[in-house]
Amino acid sequence: MSVNSAKRVVDIFLALVKINSTSRNEAAVRVFLLKELRRRGCQPSVDKKGNIQLTISGALANGPVLLFNAHMDTVVPGNNIRPRVLQDRIVSDGTTVLGADDKAGVAALLELLTLLKEKKVLFHKLKIILTVEEEIGLHGAKALRFQDVQADYCFVLDSDGEVGSVVNKAPAQETVEFRVRGRAAHAGLEPEAGISAIKIAAAAISRIKTGRIDSETTANIGIIKGGSAGNIVPDETLVKAEARSHSEPRLQKQLRSMRAAFQNAAQKFGGAVEITSRREYDPVRVPPDAPIIKISKMASRKMRLPHRVLTTGGGSDASVIFGYGVPTIGLCIGMERVHTRQEYITLRNLTLLPKYLLELIKAAHSYERLAVSK
C-alpha cells in the first residue's frame, strides 16, 4: 500500500473517532460521512432509520454484487475520544473507548472508494451500508429491507483479530426480562407483611449458571433494577438477562433453567414473576468450503496474510443480513480489546485493511469467472 493511502486511512480514522456517535447519537458522524462520500463522487442515501446506503455500478456489465457493511455507532464511554498514535498502534487516552469498533471498518471503506479510482479496479456492482444502533441490538440492520441487502456476497467489517482472517460462525441470542413482584411494607414497622421482590430475584439469580456454560453457550445477568427507598420492602424488581449459543437445543435448555429459577423462587417466597423473551437474532453458519470463504482465502493469499476461519461468541449486523439468505462472513479488521478503555488497533492492521478489501473485490470476480468457465 502506498504511503499516501496509509496516511489517508489513519487520518480519516482519527477524524472519525473524534466525532461523538454513541448509539442513538449518530447524527454528527452521519453528516460527516455523507460529506466524505459525496466528495468521493458517490451518491449516498439515508433510510428512515438513519442508515447510510450506497450502490456503485462499475465498468463490468456482469459479475457478483458485493455488499460491505460497518456500523457508525460506538459503545459508552465513547464521547470526547482523544486518540493517541503510538509507535505501532492507536489507543485512546484511557478515559474512553477508542471506537475502532467500528470506525476502523468505516475508515477502511472510505479509503476503499479512493483506491478503486486510483487503481482503476474493474467490478460490476458494490453496495455499502453503514448502520446505526448496532451496539444496542442491531436496530439499524433490523430496519433494512431484503432489497437493501440483496447481494451475492456480504462482508461485515466488525470482528476483532488480524486482517486476513474471517468469521463464519456466530451464535443465536435471546434476551429475557424477569419482572418480579412481591408486596410492599414498611421495613421497620411491619417487615413481616412484605414480600421482597429483590430477595426473590436474588434467590433466582443464585440458582442460575452464568458466564460460559459450555463450549457453545454463554449466559449473563446484565441489569437489575428494584426498590424505591431503604425503608420499604421492595414490591417490584426488573432483571434483564441474555443467553447465546451456537446450538439451538443448548440455548433452549439454558433459557428453560433461567425461567425455572425465577418461577421457583417466586413460588417459594409467595411472589410472582412475569417473563418476556425476545429472539435478537439467529445463528450464522457459513460452511468452511463455501464460495465466500474461498474468495476471502484467495484475497489473503494474494497479500500473503494468514487466513483463519473463526467462530465468534458475539453478534453483529452479519447475524441479520445472513438471516435474509445472503452469504455473509465477518472480516477481522484488527481491533482489539473492544468495549474497554484499553481498546486499540495496530497501524499495520488499519493500513492493510483497505487493500484487503480491494483484493476481495478482485478475488470475487476471479472466482465467479472460474466458476462460469467450469
HELIX and SHEET records of a PDB file:
HELIX    1   1 VAL A    3  VAL A   17  1                                  15    
HELIX    2   2 ALA A   27  ARG A   39  1                                  13    
HELIX    3   3 ALA A  100  GLU A  118  1                                  19    
HELIX    4   4 HIS A  139  LYS A  142  1                                   4    
HELIX    5   5 PHE A  146  VAL A  149  1                                   4    
HELIX    6   6 PRO A  191  ALA A  193  5                                   3    
HELIX    7   7 ALA A  197  SER A  206  1                                  10    
HELIX    8   8 GLU A  248  PHE A  269  1                                  22    
HELIX    9   9 PRO A  291  LYS A  302  1                                  12    
HELIX   10  10 ASP A  317  GLY A  323  1                                   7    
HELIX   11  11 LEU A  347  SER A  373  1                                  27    
SHEET    1   A 8 SER A  45  VAL A  46  0                                        
SHEET    2   A 8 ILE A  52  SER A  57 -1                                        
SHEET    3   A 8 LYS A 125  THR A 131 -1                                        
SHEET    4   A 8 VAL A  65  HIS A  71  1                                        
SHEET    5   A 8 TYR A 153  SER A 159  1                                        
SHEET    6   A 8 THR A 328  CYS A 332  1                                        
SHEET    7   A 8 VAL A 166  ALA A 170 -1                                        
SHEET    8   A 8 VAL A 284  ARG A 285 -1                                        
SHEET    1   B 8 SER A  45  VAL A  46  0                                        
SHEET    2   B 8 ILE A  52  SER A  57 -1                                        
SHEET    3   B 8 LYS A 125  THR A 131 -1                                        
SHEET    4   B 8 VAL A  65  HIS A  71  1                                        
SHEET    5   B 8 TYR A 153  SER A 159  1                                        
SHEET    6   B 8 THR A 328  CYS A 332  1                                        
SHEET    7   B 8 VAL A 166  ALA A 170 -1                                        
SHEET    8   B 8 VAL A 309  THR A 311  1                                        
SHEET    1   C 4 ARG A  84  VAL A  85  0                                        
SHEET    2   C 4 ARG A  89  VAL A  91 -1                                        
SHEET    3   C 4 TYR A 344  THR A 346 -1                                        
SHEET    4   C 4 MET A 335  GLU A 336 -1                                        
SHEET    1   D 5 GLY A 211  ASP A 214  0                                        
SHEET    2   D 5 THR A 217  GLY A 226 -1                                        
SHEET    3   D 5 GLU A 236  SER A 245 -1                                        
SHEET    4   D 5 ALA A 172  ARG A 181 -1                                        
SHEET    5   D 5 ALA A 272  TYR A 281 -1                                        
SHEET    1   E 2 ALA A 185  HIS A 186  0                                        
SHEET    2   E 2 ILE A 232  VAL A 233 -1                                        
END                                                                             
